Amino acid sequence: MEEKEKIININGLVIIKMLLADKRKICIYAGVAGVIGVLLAFGTPKIYKSTVILAPEESGNGFSGSISSLASMVGMNMKIGQTGDALYPEIYPDLMKSNKFLVDLFSVKVTSQKDHEKWTYFEYLQKHQKLAIYEYPKAFILNFIEKFKTDSTTGKGHKPNPFQLTKKEDEIARAITSKIDCSVDKKTSVITIVVEDQDPLIAATMADSVQVHLQYAITDYRTNKARVDLEYMEKLYDEAHLQYVKARQKYAAYGDANSSVALQSVQSVLDDLENDLQLKYNIYQQVVEQLQLAKAKVQERTPAFTIVQNASVPIKHSSRPKIVTLLIWMVLGFLLRCGILAWRNRQLFINI
């Protein structure tokens, strides 16, 4: 038996004639799609973006630091001679997605640019976000379901717990995550933070706040051990100072009480007290020196950041232009009708 082969023959003239014959319905499809595009364009809130750029302090130095710099120029991440920090720039985006970091942003005070109302960021995201037109059905259904549910953990005075978030807190945390973008240049370690929001002033406020919270988190991590050591040295200082003061008072009191006595035993006790006083003083001096070193260590471990670009209130929105949305939907409507025509007249393009 001879096998029949299907050959697809695309004739441009046939296609043009077919489209011209169906131009009325093509215009209807494109027009309906255009109307949908207009509704989406005007029914979608504008989005504003504010950007902050940071340049963190490099921990490498000397020859090993130079090797790391050369390696980073070719895209290699070699951390030679660094302090072994577990929190390096490449994982800052992951740090900003942690519950602890996000919960800290809940209480940030924000102000609306339009009416100057003030809320916490949590309240703003929960009650003052505009919905896109296609989100209303879902929001209506969820609000209807929420009426039959009660959440006893969100009463007055409730404090969010990063370890166990409520359903609403988890939703707000995920909403914040979707609004914040953090990227790190592997070659230069420059950190770029972009925050988007429906209000330009709030976008700039949160970009600045995210930058501050990130710096605080990094500083808290890198100075943690040094601060623990400092607290320990402060305790030792208090103890050494107290012992020194007691030894000095005891020596002075005994000396005053026996100033007119010339007995050898009295002098012997006085010498012992003086030696003990000198010992306590030496210990006290050493602790003072160690305390100053511990304070210097905290300062040394505190990272420095260069603000390459500060947060600023955006003037123009970053949403897609309405005319572009309209054209995209009209093209989609045109392509949909062309697809239907091609399927209905597929026999014209197939030669058996």
Summary of the structure (lengths in Angstrom):
residues: 352
radius of gyration: 35.8
end to end distance: 15.3
largest distance: 138.1
contacts: 927
relative contact order: 0.18
helix: 62%
strand: 10%
